[in-house]
Amino acid sequence: MAIPRNLIDEINEKTDIVALVSPYVNLTKRGKNYMGQCPFHDDKSPSFSVSPEKHLAKCMACGEGGTATTFYSKIKQISFDQAAAELAIPLGIKLDIDVVKNDDRPEHALMKEAGIFYEYYLHNSESGKLALAYLAKRGLTMDDIKHFQIGLAPKEKSALYQILSTKGFDVNLMMDAGLVKTREDGSYYDLMNYRITFPIHDEAGRIVGFSGRTLGDDQVKYLNTPETDIFHKGDTLYHLSLAQRDIRMSKKIILHEGFFDVIASYKAGIKYGVATMGTALTKRQAQLIKTYANRVIIAYDGDKAGQNATIKAIPLLQEVGLRVDIVSLKEQLDPDDYIQKYGIESYQKAIEDTKDPYQFGYQYYKQGLDLKNANDINTFKKNVLFMLKGQDRSIREIYLKKLSEDIGASYDSVMPKTSYESYDIPKKETKVTIKKDVATKFIRAERELLVAMMREPSLAQRIDQTLNTQFVADMDLFKIRATLMLGYYAKYDTFDLETFEAMLSEDEKIILDTKVTSHTEWRSHFTYNEDAITRLLDLMVSIQDSKAYQSLLKEIKDVNEAYTQTLLVEKQKQLKNKLSKRQVDV
């Protein structure tokens, strides 16, 4: 139900608008009004006018602001109704409306205490001196450390558990929040030990997780809090809450892959940076960016993995209506290394000299190809046509002309004979084109079984032995399963997502994120009982009786030339033996 107009007017008239604006703008009295630099754009001269008489706070240059409720909703990045509700409280105005707010949970209080402890330990321990020396070597000042709320997890295995226990927090809450784990003997230990900690905040500024950078010899360089009820990596952007004012002022966001790149940009004066924490950009993160800015600058690492991630992020960002620009750093350096090598001014110039998605995409698809080779020409042409699909006619003509010149063909010959919409990107991975409803039930079952193997290590061997290489619906899921069994569980008895991800390539991490951990089966924390496992295994075993599966096998073989190479040698032998008995033609 909407708030009545008369109540909104009463709130705006009774709110001391000068007092409301003053915490955000340094105001100077000029006649009846007050003036200051606009908090909504990079204001070089005071353009923001506050009129106590008219109850208005508005920028004369960019037009942002308005009444008290409008100003407050924009400056706090909250809904209009929530702004009105918050302003109504000190005025004693009662609003008969339910306003959706971010409700604090016990986990938020717990995470806040953990952050305080980590920060205290960094500045008040012998280990902290070493950590501070490392941070200083990376170019961080004490002001930088304070801004990013950086801390240190002690070497002691259960220091955080003990301090949180003394403050009255329940150990089950600590485990649910991903701070503490339990051993087989029932004792508890901290997830992070001897790691520099970077708190991860939600939009409301509450700590929801941590990332820890090892200071020791741990093979896992970065360790993140696992997915919890309050922390979902795919829904979160590092540094977003701390950068809100600078994002609002600049009206843009610079998107990085990691924490130190955000910090490096911040130190270079580019304070509107956020990071995806090393994972592939999700649609939810793209939508989150759109709520704060209309332009995004992608500044991923310059290596192959970073370029691949960039090309995949572009359409997600464009889909939500963002203007997208890309930073290209020479020598394939990441922003942190680039600044250290070439300095702040050179980096600032690189941010100014961005490429548009078509410049970047054209060069990306062209690199490594021999444009005198017919196969490479065909691949290049299809990729460029896919990039241009649905784009403005002038953009298409510019790049089709460039394409014709680069491959030595006429303009007419590169023009598609049918609509751009008929062009699909060349396949680089196995694609399933059998009937969707048939394929989906098998792929979902395979994903659920993989999640069960990750959630319950005791089930892993049984599931893997039953499925083997014979009952496979999705090659990507099979590869993850093979790595889980022959890589991870060969070394560890319990499953930890971050440790497992450290064993994967960048492409495999993307597959894990898009095909497993972003799905409900993983995020719901559902535990599979015996009946569920049996049902899923029976379904997978029946896969070879499905005519659709025969088509699937044929397509896997036709499309993926490296199919037989992906199967480990010992499993190949088992497969041949079983297939000869079953007389199955693969």
N, C-alpha and C positions, 0 to 999 in steps of 0.2 A: 504494500500500500504506500503510495507516494506521500511525502510530508506535505501537509497543507501549505499553500502559498503564504497565508498570513503568519504562520509560525516561522517560515524561512525569513520573511521580512523582519519579524521581531528579532530573530537571532542576529541578522545583519545590522540592524539599527542599534541594538544594545551592546554589541561587541566593540570593545575599544580597539579600533583597527590599527592605530599607531602601536599600541602595545603588542598586538598580534604579529605585526610585520617586523618589529624591531629586532627580534632574535635572528632574523634571516637577512636583514638589510640594514646597513649603517645609514641612518636617516639624519638629514640636516633640515632644520626648519627654514622655509622660504615663504614668508607671508602667512597665509592661512594654511598652506599645505606643507608637506614634507617631501624631500627628494633623496634618492639614493641610487646606487647602481643596481640594475635589474638582476634578480636572482635566477631568471629564466633564460638569459642569453649572455654572451660575452660582451658586456656593456662597457665601452671605453669611457663614456661620460655619463653622469647621473641622468637616467631617463625614467626611473621608476618614481611615480608620483603617488602619494598617499594623502587622501582628502578626508579628514575627520568629519567635515561638514556633510559631504556626500556619501560617507561610509564606503569609499572605494579605494582600492590599491591596484594601480594599473600601470603598465609600462607604455610610455608614449612612443616607443620605437618598435617593439615587437608585438605589442597588443596583448601580451599575457597578463593575467590577473583579473580583477573585477571586484565583486563583493567579498565580504569576509569569508563566507563559506566557499566561494569559488577559489579564492587565493589559498585558503587552507587546504583544500582538497588537492590542488595542484602542487603546492610546496611539499606536502606530506606524501604525495603519491597514493592517495586513498580515494574511495568513492565519495561522491557529493553527499550522499545520505550519511555516510560515516562521519564526514567532516561536520555536517550539521549537528549530528548527535553528540559529538565531542564538544563542540562549541556551546551546545545547549546546557550541558551539565553545570558549569560554573554560574550560568545565568539563572538557574532554577527553572528552566523551561522544560516541561515534560513532553516528550514525543512518544506517541503510542505507535511505535514502529520497531520491528526487529531489524537490527543492523548486523550484517555479517562481519565479524572481526576475526583477526588472527588470535585464537585463544591459546594462551600459554599452557603447556603440558608439563608434567613432572620432569620429562626428559630435557626440556629446555633449561630448567633450573639446574639440573645435573650437569649439562654441557657447559653452562656458564661457570659453575664451580671448577670444572675440569680446566677450562680456559684460564681462569684466574690462577690455578695451581701451576699450570705449565709456564705461564708468564713469570710468576714469582720464582720458580725454580731456575729459569734461565738467568735471572739477574741476582740470584742469591745462593749459588752453589759453585763448587770447583769445576764440575762438568760444564756449568753455564759459561765459565770463562773461556773454555775451549770453543763452545758453540758461538759465543759472541765474537771470538777471533775469526772463526770461519765466516760468519756473516759480514764482518768488517772487510774480510778479504774479497767477499763478493760485492763490496761497495755499498753496503747498507749502513746508514747512520742510525743513531739511537731514535731519532724522529721517525725514520722509516719503520724500524722495528715496532715502535709504539703504534703507528698508524695501522699496520697490518696485524697487530696483536700477536706477534710471533712469540712462541714459547719453546720449552724443552721438556721432553719426556725423560725422566731419570733412567739410569742404568738398572736400578733395582727393579726386579720383576713385578712387584706388586705395590709400588709406592702410591700410585694413584688410587688403587683399590682401598688401601689402608686409610688414606686421607679422606676419601669420600665416605667410607664407613664411619669414621669418627664424626662426620657431619650429619649422620643419620640417614644416608641414602641406602635403599635396599639393593642388595647385590643383583637381584633379578632385573631391576631397572637398569643397573650398570651394564648388564649383558644385553638387554634389549636395545640399549643405546649404542652398543658396539664398542664400549670402552674396555670391557673386561671379558675374559674368557675363562673356562674351567678345564682343569686337567682330569684325567681318568680317575685320579685318587680323590677328586672332589675339591681340591684346593683351587684358588683363584689367582689369576695373573693378568697384568695389563696387556692390552693389545699392542701398545707401542712402548718400546724401550730404547733409550738413547737415540732419540730422533728429534730433530727440530720440527716443531709443530706449527702448522698453519691452520687457524680456525676457518671453517666454512660457514657462512651465514646465509640465512634465508632472506627473503625480501624485507621482512620486518626487522632485520638486523640481529636476529637470535642465532646463536651458534647451534648448528644441527649436525656438524661432523668435523673431523680433523683430517688433515693429510700430514704425514710425518716423513721427513727426509732423513735417511740414516746418516749417522756420524761415525758408525762403526764399519764392520766388514760384512754386514748383511747383504746378501745378493739382491734382495728386493730393495731397490733404491728409494722408491716412494711407496708408502703404505697408507691407504685411505680407510676411514671408518666404513664398515660394510653398510649395505642398504638397510635402512631401518624405517620405522613408521614415520619419522620426522625427516629423514634424509634419503632423497632419491637423486642420484647423480644426474640423471637425464632431465631433471626438473630444476636444477640448480646451476647458477653461474658464480664462480669465485669472484669476490670483490664487488659484486653488484651493489649490495647495500651500502658499502663504504664509498662507492663512486657516484652515488645518485646525484649529488649536488653538481659534480663536475660534468656528468652526463647531461643533466638538465641545462647547464650553462653552454655546453658545446653543441648540444643536440645531436650527438653521435656517440657511438660506442666502438672501441677497437677490441677485436676479438682475438684472444691468444689461446695457445694450447696448454700452457703451464703457469705455475705460480711465479717463478722467477722472471718470466717474460712480462707479466703484469707489473711486477716490482720494478723491472728495468725501465719499462715505459713510464711508470709513475715518477721515477727518479729523473727521467728525461723531460719531465714537465707535461707528459701526456697522461693525465690522471683519470681518464674515462675508460680505462681498460678493464676487461673481465676475461675469464678463462673457462674453458669447458673441462678442465682437469684431466686432460689427456685422452678423453673419449670422443667418439664421433658426435658432432652436433646433432641434437634431436629437434623434432618439430616443436616440442614444448619450449625448448630453449630459444628457438627462433621467435616464437610468439612472445616470450618473455622480453626479448630484446625490443620487439616492436612496441611494447607498452611504454618503453622509456625513450626511444629515439626513432627517427625515420631513416637514419643512415648508419650502416655498419661497415667498418674497415677490417678486413680479415688480415691478420698478421701472424699466420701460422709459421712453423719452421720452414726453412727454404729447401729442406731435403725432399726426397721422393715421397716419403710418407706424408709430410706436411702438404705437398702439392696435391696428393691424392685426396687428403682430407678437405682441402680447399675446394676442389672441383665438385665434391659431394655436398659441401655446405652451401654452395652458391644457390642451387635451385630451392633449397629449403628456406633460405632467407628471402629470395625473390618472391616465393609463394605467399609470404605473409605481407608483402608490400614494402619491403625495405630496399633502399638504394644500397647497392653493394659495390665496394671498391676493394682492391687487393694490393697489399704491399709485397713487392718483390725485392728481397734482399740478396745482394751478390754473394757468391761463394756458398750459396745454400745454407747460410748461417741462420740461427734463430735470433730473435731480437736481443736477448741478453748477451750472447756472444758477439753480435754485430756491434752493439754499443761499446762493449769492452775493447773491441778491435779498432773501430772507426770513429767512435766518439758520439756525443749527444747530437751535435749539429748535423752530422751526416745522417743520423737516424731520423731526426725531425724532417729533413729534406725528403727522405724516402717515404715518410708518411704523407707528405704533401704531393709527391709524384706517384700517386697510385695508378693502378691500371683498372680499367673497367672489366667486367666479367668476360667480355668477348675478346678483348686483347689477351687477357690471361688464358682463357680457354683455348684460343687459337694456337698460342705458343705451346701450351701444355700438350695438346693433341699432336702437334707437329714434332716435338722433340723426340729424338731417337729414331726417326723414320728416314728411310732412303726414298726420296720422292722420284727416283728413277725406277723404282721397283713397283710393278703393277699391284702386288698385294698390299704394299704400304700405301700406295696412292688410294686404293679402294678403302682401306681402313681410315685414312685421314679424311677422305671425302665424307664417309658416313658419319664420322664423329662431328665434323664441322656442320653438316646438315642437321644432325640431332641438336647441336648447340643452338642453331638458328631457328629451330622449330617454334613457330608462333610469335617470333619477334617482329619488331617494326620493319616495314619493307625497306627503308633506307639502310638499316643495319644489315639486313640480309644481302642487299646489293653490294655494300662495301666489302663484306667478307667473302661473298661468292666471287667477286672480281679478284680479290686477293688470292683466293683458292685457285682460280683458273690460271693466274700468273705463276703461282708457286709450282703447280704440277704440269705447266706447259700445255694447257688445253684451252679451248675456246670457252667463252663465258656461257654460251648456250649449252655446251656439253656438261657443265656442272650444275645447271639448273635442274631441279627435280622435275620429272615428268608428271608427277602427281602432287597432291597437296603435301605440304610439309608435315602435316599430322600423320602421314603414313610412314614416316621414317622412324625407326627405332634405333637406339644405341647398340652398336655391335656387342655381342655377348662375350664377356670375359670370364663369366662363371657359369656353372650349370644352371639352366633355367627350366622349370617344370611347366609344360604347357598342356598337360593332360587335364581332364575335367577337374575343375577347381574343387568341387565338393568331395570328389573321391580322393584327390591328392591331399586335401587339407586334413582329413581325419587321420591319415597315416602320419603326416608331418607333425600334427599336434600331439599324437601319441608318442612319437619319437622324442619330441621336445619335453613332454612331461616325464618320460623315463630318464632323460638326461638330467633334468632338474632333480628328480628323485635320487639319482646317483650323486649329485652334488650336495643335496641336503642330508642324505643318509649314506655315508660311506660304506656301511655294512651291506647295502643293497647293490653296490656298484659292480662287484665281480659277477654276481648272479645275472644282473641285467645285461652286462657286456657279453657274457658267455652265451646267453640265450640269443641275443641279437647278432653277435659276431659280425661278419661282413655280408651275411646272407639276407638279413632283413633290414634294409636301409631305404628310407624314403627321401632323405635329403643329404647330399654329400657333405655339405657344410657342417651339419649336425654330427655326421659320422666322424669327420676330422676332429671336431672338438672332443668327441667321446674317446677317440684314439689317444689324443694328447692327455686327456684326463686319466686314462687307465695306465698308459705306458710311460707317461712323463710325470704326472703329479702324484698319483697314488703309489707310484713306485718309491717315492721319497717321503710322503706325508700320510699320516693316519687320519687326520681330520681335514675338512675342506675350508679354505679361506679364499674368497674371491680375488682379493688383491694379489695374493701370492700366485694364484693360478694365472691371472692375467699377465703377470710378469714373465711367464713362460711362453706367451703367445706373441706372434708377429703383430704389426699394426693392423694388417688386413684381418687377421684372426680375431683381434680385439673388437673390430667393427662388427664382424659376424656374430661374436658372442653377445654384443650389445643389442644388435638389431633382431637376432633370431632367438635369444634366450632371456637375458636379464631385463630386457625392456617389456617382456610379456607378463601377463597376469600370473601365469604358473609360477614364475620366480618371485614376483613382487608381493604376492599374497602370503608368502611364507607358509603355504599349505603343506601339511605333512601327509605323505602317501601311506595308507595302510596296506596290509597284505592283499586284501580283496582288490584294491585299486591297481596294485602292481600286477597281479595275475591277469586282470582284465586287459590292461594295456599290453602286456606281453602276448596274450592270446590274439589281440588285434594285430599286432605287428607280425606274428607268425603267419597269420592268414593273408598277409600282404601278397604273397606269391600266387594266391588263388584269384587275385583281382586282375582282370584284363587290363585295367588302367595301369597296374604296376608293370606289366610287360612293356607297355609303351614308355613308362618312366625309365626302365632299364635301358631301353634302346636309345632314348634321348640322352641319358647320362653318357653312354658309350660314344654316341655320335658327336656330342658337343664337347665333352671333356676328353681331350686327347691324352691327358695324363692320368686317366682314370685308374689304370692298373698300377701306376707308379705310386698312387696315394695309399694303396693297401700295403700294410707292413708284411714283410716276407713270410713270417710264420703264420699270419692270418690268411695269406694267399693259399698256402698249402691246405689249410683247413677248409677253405672255401671250395677248392677244386675237388677235394675228397667228398664233401657233402653234396656238391652239385652233380658229381658223377653218379652218386647213389640216387639222387632225386631226378636225374635226367632233365635238369633245367638248362635251357639254352640261354647263356648270357652273352 
